Amino acid sequence: MYKYILESAGDIDWLALIPLIVFFCFFTLTIVRVMMKKKSYIEEMERMPFDDE
């Protein structure tokens, strides 16, 4: 079935599709990583520029 779908796709530019897939994966992984950070770590990073140390 997949072979038939790929054959019928015809003029899809696969070289343009690969960067789109890579970008989507990178963006998704970045969002997941940010969402998994602890709240205390994010608050510490927020305060860092204002610390005098």
ChimeraX commands (.cxc) that place a marker at each C-alpha (Angstrom):
marker #1 position 0.00,0.00,0.00 radius 0.5
marker #1 position 2.74,2.49,0.96 radius 0.5
marker #1 position 4.64,1.69,-2.21 radius 0.5
marker #1 position 1.57,2.60,-4.29 radius 0.5
marker #1 position 1.14,5.88,-2.41 radius 0.5
marker #1 position 4.80,6.82,-2.91 radius 0.5
marker #1 position 4.63,5.93,-6.61 radius 0.5
marker #1 position 1.51,8.00,-7.12 radius 0.5
marker #1 position 3.01,11.00,-5.32 radius 0.5
marker #1 position 5.03,11.68,-8.45 radius 0.5
marker #1 position 6.50,15.15,-8.39 radius 0.5
marker #1 position 6.92,15.66,-4.65 radius 0.5
marker #1 position 10.31,17.24,-4.11 radius 0.5
marker #1 position 11.81,14.89,-1.54 radius 0.5
marker #1 position 14.84,17.14,-1.02 radius 0.5
marker #1 position 12.51,19.90,0.18 radius 0.5
marker #1 position 10.53,17.55,2.38 radius 0.5
marker #1 position 13.54,16.26,4.35 radius 0.5
marker #1 position 14.49,19.68,5.88 radius 0.5
marker #1 position 10.84,20.20,6.81 radius 0.5
marker #1 position 10.79,16.90,8.69 radius 0.5
marker #1 position 14.12,17.68,10.40 radius 0.5
marker #1 position 12.84,21.11,11.47 radius 0.5
marker #1 position 9.57,19.65,12.78 radius 0.5
marker #1 position 11.44,17.01,14.82 radius 0.5
marker #1 position 13.87,19.59,16.24 radius 0.5
marker #1 position 11.04,21.99,17.11 radius 0.5
marker #1 position 9.02,19.21,18.76 radius 0.5
marker #1 position 12.00,17.98,20.80 radius 0.5
marker #1 position 12.77,21.53,21.90 radius 0.5
marker #1 position 9.20,22.08,23.09 radius 0.5
marker #1 position 9.19,18.76,24.96 radius 0.5
marker #1 position 12.53,19.58,26.61 radius 0.5
marker #1 position 11.31,23.00,27.75 radius 0.5
marker #1 position 8.07,21.58,29.11 radius 0.5
marker #1 position 9.95,18.99,31.17 radius 0.5
marker #1 position 12.17,21.55,32.96 radius 0.5
marker #1 position 11.46,22.02,36.63 radius 0.5
marker #1 position 9.75,25.23,37.66 radius 0.5
marker #1 position 12.52,25.99,40.16 radius 0.5
marker #1 position 15.17,25.84,37.41 radius 0.5
marker #1 position 13.19,28.25,35.22 radius 0.5
marker #1 position 12.72,30.69,38.10 radius 0.5
marker #1 position 16.45,30.53,38.89 radius 0.5
marker #1 position 17.30,31.34,35.27 radius 0.5
marker #1 position 14.82,34.24,35.33 radius 0.5
marker #1 position 16.59,35.81,38.33 radius 0.5
marker #1 position 20.15,35.29,37.01 radius 0.5
marker #1 position 20.54,38.58,35.09 radius 0.5
marker #1 position 19.53,40.58,38.19 radius 0.5
marker #1 position 21.90,38.89,40.62 radius 0.5
marker #1 position 24.87,41.00,41.73 radius 0.5
marker #1 position 27.17,38.04,42.23 radius 0.5
marker link #1:1,2 radius 0.2
marker link #1:2,3 radius 0.2
marker link #1:3,4 radius 0.2
marker link #1:4,5 radius 0.2
marker link #1:5,6 radius 0.2
marker link #1:6,7 radius 0.2
marker link #1:7,8 radius 0.2
marker link #1:8,9 radius 0.2
marker link #1:9,10 radius 0.2
marker link #1:10,11 radius 0.2
marker link #1:11,12 radius 0.2
marker link #1:12,13 radius 0.2
marker link #1:13,14 radius 0.2
marker link #1:14,15 radius 0.2
marker link #1:15,16 radius 0.2
marker link #1:16,17 radius 0.2
marker link #1:17,18 radius 0.2
marker link #1:18,19 radius 0.2
marker link #1:19,20 radius 0.2
marker link #1:20,21 radius 0.2
marker link #1:21,22 radius 0.2
marker link #1:22,23 radius 0.2
marker link #1:23,24 radius 0.2
marker link #1:24,25 radius 0.2
marker link #1:25,26 radius 0.2
marker link #1:26,27 radius 0.2
marker link #1:27,28 radius 0.2
marker link #1:28,29 radius 0.2
marker link #1:29,30 radius 0.2
marker link #1:30,31 radius 0.2
marker link #1:31,32 radius 0.2
marker link #1:32,33 radius 0.2
marker link #1:33,34 radius 0.2
marker link #1:34,35 radius 0.2
marker link #1:35,36 radius 0.2
marker link #1:36,37 radius 0.2
marker link #1:37,38 radius 0.2
marker link #1:38,39 radius 0.2
marker link #1:39,40 radius 0.2
marker link #1:40,41 radius 0.2
marker link #1:41,42 radius 0.2
marker link #1:42,43 radius 0.2
marker link #1:43,44 radius 0.2
marker link #1:44,45 radius 0.2
marker link #1:45,46 radius 0.2
marker link #1:46,47 radius 0.2
marker link #1:47,48 radius 0.2
marker link #1:48,49 radius 0.2
marker link #1:49,50 radius 0.2
marker link #1:50,51 radius 0.2
marker link #1:51,52 radius 0.2
marker link #1:52,53 radius 0.2
view
